[in-house]
Amino acid sequence: MSDDQTLKPVYLNLVPCHGCGACAEVAPEVFEMDPLTDRPVQLAEEAPAETIRKAIAYCPNECISTDEE
Ligand code: SF4
């Protein structure tokens, strides 16, 4: 069982990323855009399930994932 505040691992795959910045906007505690590379930098290895769910939903290229329940 996990609720929305349970910490889960965050995985970021930059291969399909096109630098839209949505992840950093919806989850600034987890992702920050690097102005030099125009790609996100991952700030935390884990995040609340709800935060990860939001970031996954807003990433258009399916770069973000976590462990299955
Ligand atoms: S939301 Fe996805 S495609 Fe956009 S910058 Fe973040 S990881 Fe890259």
Boltz pocket constraint, residues with backbone or C-beta under 6 A from the ligand:
constraints:
  - pocket:
      binder: B
      contacts: [[A, 13], [A, 16], [A, 17], [A, 18], [A, 19], [A, 20], [A, 21], [A, 22], [A, 23], [A, 24], [A, 38], [A, 39], [A, 40], [A, 55], [A, 58], [A, 59], [A, 60], [A, 61], [A, 62], [A, 63], [A, 64]]
      max_distance: 6.0
